[in-house]
Amino acid sequence: MLIIVDKKIPQDAKRALSHYGELLELQTSGITYEAISGHPDIFFHQINAKLIIAPNLPEEYKQILSRNGLGFVVGEQAVGKKYPASSTYNAVSTGSHLIHNFRHTDAVITAMGENAGLIHVDQGYIRCNLIPLDDHHFITSDHGIQRVLERFEKDCLYVDPKGIILEGFQHGFFGGCCGLHQGKMFLLGTLDHYPEGNRVKQYLSGLQIEIIELYNGPLFDGGSILFTENN
């Protein structure tokens, strides 16, 4: 298994994650703004176990994917320097829904998700702000996303993003701190360092999701942790 992460995540988190698979450490320059330049959820989208990548993802990473037997589909729109062009691939796919601001979604994502129920929200950075736990349960750090999902009768825990590290900004977002794989929530940081930590623990415990804290420190927004399987 290949695990895609921002090269800037803490070294202790990299060491812990390396026990679960090989790391692909993402770093780009001159494509988008520095804070998110290595974020997996800016350049990749997973839908129906398939990987969609931005056409301007550096060639070296495409070669790594191919060497690891990971098939991928190239999207139409290049990631841009500023929002909304930087949010094109930052959608969320579950087994039955595709969630994004569809004014900005890459056409390949919407085409591959044509059989999913579409949920439109005004926020473009959906994956940064939202982690799907299954088709019906979510955690978000955006009140607008929460309100929309609740209108679709989804259970959505809102947590305050304050205290989440994102270099160059007052705070990051909860979705960017984590990744879900095989019933385990992998976190870039420790919930004991997060004011909303107990609420997150209780919510995940109620869903029987195991928590894997990857380093001892505050939550770090690394643009999500992307787990990929050979296909």
N, C-alpha and C positions, 0 to 999 in steps of 0.2 A: 504494500500500500504506500502511496505517495501522499504526504501531508504538506499542503501548501500554506506557508506562513509569510508574514512580513519579515524581512531580514532584521528589522529593528526590534523585534520582540526580545525580552530579557533572555540572557544566556541560560539561566537556570530553567526557564520554560522550554527552551530548545532541547536541553539535555533530557528533561522529563518526557517530552513528546517523542524523542528519538527511540524510546522503548516501544512505541506503538507502530512505527513505520519510518520510512526514509523521508527526510525533510527536503522540500524545495523552498529555498529562501528567496523570496521575490524582492528585487530592487530595480527601480527604473529611474531614469533621469530625463528631464525635459519634456515628458509626456503630460503630466498633470502636476498639481501643486504638491510640495514636498511632504506634507503631513500624511497624505494618502498614497504616495508614489509607490509604496510596496504593498498596498492592501490587496489581498486576494479578491475581495468582493468588488473591487473596482474593475478588475480585468477578466474575471471568470464568473460564470453562472452555471449552476447545476440544475438540470431539469430532467426528470424521468431517468435518473442515473446517467445522463449524458452531460458532457462538459462543453459549454459554449465559451469561446475565448475572443477577446478583442483583437481585431486585425493588426493593431499596432503593439500588441504584446511582443517584446523583444524576441528575436528568432531563437536565441539560446534556450529560452524556456519552452518553446514549441518542440525543440529537439529533445529536451529532457523528457517531456511528455511522451513523445514517440518512442524513445529508448525504453521507457518504462511500460510500454504496451498500452498507453492510455489514448484511446481515440478521442478526437475532439472535432467540433464544428466551429468554423470561423464566422464570427458575426459580421454585420455589414458596417456598423458605425465605429469609427475610431474613438477611443477615449480621448477627451479633450482636456484642456488646461483648467477650465472653469466649469462650475455648475451651470446648466444641467448636463453639459456634454461629458462631465465626469461621472454621471450617475446612470449611464445607459445600461450597464450590466448589473446594477445594484438592486435587482429584484429578489423576491423570495418565492420559491416554488415548494409546495407541499405535494402530497399524493393527489390532491384534488383541486388545488387552487394555485393561481399565479397572482401575486400581489405586487403592485408597483404603481408609479405614476405613469400611465400609459401614453402620456404626451412625449415621453422621453425614452421609452423602452426600445431596444434594438429589435428590428423586424424579425430576426431569426428566433429570438426568444418568444415573441408572441406567436409566430408560426408553429414552433414546436410545442407551445402550450395551448394550442387552439382547442383542445378537448377539455381543458381545465376551466373551472369557474374563475372568471376574472374579477378581482377586487381592486378597484382603483382608489388610490389615496393621493393626496396632494404632495406629500413628502416624496422626494426623489431618491434619497438615500435610505431605502427600505431595509436592506440587509444590515446596514450599519446600526439601524435602530430597532431591529426586530429579529428574534430567534424563534423559529417554529419548533415546537416540541413534538407535535403530531398535527393532524389535520384540524384539531379543535382547540389546542392549547398553545399559548404564545407568551413570550415576555418581551416587553417593549420599553423604550425610554422616550417615547413620543406620544403625547396625549391625543394628537390627531389620528394616528394609527390605531390607538386603542379604541377610540370612538367608532371608527369605521368597522373594525373587526367585531365589535360588540353589536353593531347593527346587523351583521351577518351571523349573529348568535354564536360567536366564538368566545372562549374564555381567555381573557388577555390580562396578564398582570403588568401593571405599570410600575416602573422603578425609576427613581430620580437619577439622572446621569451625573450629578455632581459627585466628584471624587474619583471619576474614571479618567485616567491619563490619556491625553492625546497631545503630543508635542505641538506647540504653537497655538493651542486653543485652550479656553477655560476648562473644558472637559471633553471627553469622548462620549461614546454611546455604548449601551450594554450589549447590543448585538455584535458589535465589533470585538468584544472581549472573549468570544466563545465559539465553540463548534460542538455539534451533537453527532455522536457516532455510536451505533450499537447500544443504545440505551444509556450512554454515558455523556454527561455534560463536561466538556473540557474547558477550563477557565484560565485565562491569562491573569492570574492573581489569586488572592485569597479573600473569601467572603467575609472573614473576620475584620478585614481592613475596609470594608464597604458599609456605609450606614444602612443600606437596605439589605444587607447580607442575610439576616435572619428570615426576612420575608421570602427571599429567593430560595433559601434552604427548605423552608416549609412547603413552598409551591412545588419544587422538584421532588421532595419526599412524597408528597401526595400523589405524584405521577410515577413513583418508583423509578426515578431517574437517578443514577449514581453520579456524584459530583467528583470530578478529578481536578484538583487545584494544582497548577503547573509550576508555581513558584510562590514564595512567601513575600507578599507585597501587595500594593494597591492594584486594583483592576487596571489593565492596560489595553487600550483599544488598538488592536493590530489589524483591523479590517477583517475579522473573523478567522477561524481555523477551518481550512477546507480539506476534508478527507476524500480521497479519490481511490477507486478500485479499478483494476484492470477490466477492460471490456472488449 
